[in-house]
Amino acid sequence: MAAPFSFAMMRPDVLGLVLAGGLATRMQGQKALRMLRGRTLLEHALDLLRPHCGALAVSTGARDLPLPPGLTALADLPPYVQQGPLAGIHAGLVHAAKRHEKLLVLACDLPLIPPGLLGLLVDKLEAADVTFCEHGGQPEPLVCALRTKAMLGPVERALAAGRLKVVPLWKASRCEVLTDASLAAFAPLDRAFANVNTLEELEELERPGA
């Protein structure tokens, strides 16, 4: 039997959320359970979030995803089941609202995100309701931090209206975008934001020196 999942409580006001509920059709199955360097993508994401959070949860969408004991699984909440990553973030916000002021979100297909970058996203919430990154002019909205009370309402209203795109919602909120200039300490950024969407991309990261 796997050991119960545990971690040192570093920031009790923050709930860490791994987004792992996608269909992952290009990965021929559950992306979160694919192996990279001897560990699942889910395990990589949990390890990255752990130093910055007082608790962790996994957005499982409409899936029955096996998780280590002690981890909270968050299914999409009706009537927003299978409405994409925004539905997963919504479930995270609802859960976080019980005891956490902030939600730190990481998609499971970004295993090389520097841990310090996640901490910076949380720090920047001092002057914003949502923070996220932009690399090479392209937004990375699923590496983000949110103020729970401030963002739960806007996320629910967007879902209810069928507005499922994350970037417009973040930009319409009191947001701070971390661009390449402010992320220089985490270079090379192409590596930091390497996204694993296919088996070929996963194999690329397995190569020595990747």
Secondary structure, DSSP 8 states (H G I E B T S, - for coil): ---------S-TTEEEEEE--S--GGGTS-GGG-EETTEEHHHHHHHHHGGG-SEEEEEEETS-----TT-EEEE--TT-TT--HHHHHHHHHHHHTTT-SEEEEEETT-TT--HHHHHHHHHGGGG-SEEEEEETTEEEEEEEEEEHHHHHHHHHHHHHTT---HHHHHHHSSEEEE-GGGGGGG--HHHHT----SHHHHHHHHSTT-
